[in-house]
Amino acid sequence: MKFKFKISQTGNFYFFIWNLSEWHFSCRPEVNYYWKTFSPTKSFKEELLLEKYLKKSANIFKKYEKEKGEVVFPVLAKALKAKSKKDILNELKGRDRIFMEKVFKVFETMFSFYWQESKPRLKKFIQLFANPKVEKLIGKALKILEIYFGKIDSKEITVYLLMIPQHFMGGGGANVGRNKITVEIGNISPKGFRWSLITILHEIAHVCFQYHQSYFDNLLKEFLKSLNKQEIKEINIDKIFDNDLITIFREGITSSIISDGIIDDILFKTNTRKKLEFQLKNIDFIKTYPEGYFRKFMSYYLYPLNKKYLRQKRKIDKNYLKESLKLIKKFNKIYKKFNGYIRLYNFN
């Protein structure tokens, strides 16, 4: 598989405001807290003005970022390929366009402040990725993914690199089209770079194996159709992944195989299960970052099953989904003991 990396200043600018508005569950409040805290804004009055703009921007993003076929976030997808901000504004209409044009001007200085620091890091990541050892690791991981999800058809993946502060581990998305992913690049120390590789593999699993009428996609949709109302109620997890059941299963299973799972263990000898056992003892984690706790919960408890399926070279099947269902129900019982949550921020 070939990887085509792209760095777009215009796309990063749009993503910067997109994330700051926190309009979607995938936006990262901890990153925004850092950006706002260390921004070049001069006064409390200016900060209040920025918040006012962001609140209205969030409503505009909700209005225009509607799934279109294989593209979950169509305006973000356009922004990543746009030559100028005008190309992005052309996707908006009437007062929304006029308002966002004003927002773009207001956030230009703040973005430039962070872009100057971030751009060299994005380029450095591409250089690190070119190492033949990395190619070997990716190839090994893809062969494992094919055991769980079936044969991969994609020959090339376009990777759009997005900036986040260097204090943070990367994240990613598979929402901008077929064979296209976004990866947020922060920390590129050996540990940070390892996590970015795992993120790329996580998003490859989504975009190549879990969307577009794939084996897994069809299997999961048929399985969810077979559930009764009581079972649906038992796995309806408030405030996690917008209560979307397909996303809940996809994220739980993908994380258990890759991000905190067996592939991380095989590629990097991370002793994943022992690490997860320690992390899950911190029950405050479920209140501060429930999506993260959920991923680690699924990774820990699905580990023996993932190991068994890998050993038997067995695809994910209905039995696997049944076991996942049991774990999601179990997690929801734990989660419901807590009424809401407050996100905490840690820059270490």
Summary of the structure (lengths in Angstrom):
residues: 348
radius of gyration: 20.2
end to end distance: 34.5
largest distance: 61.8
contacts: 1104
relative contact order: 0.11
helix: 65%
strand: 7%
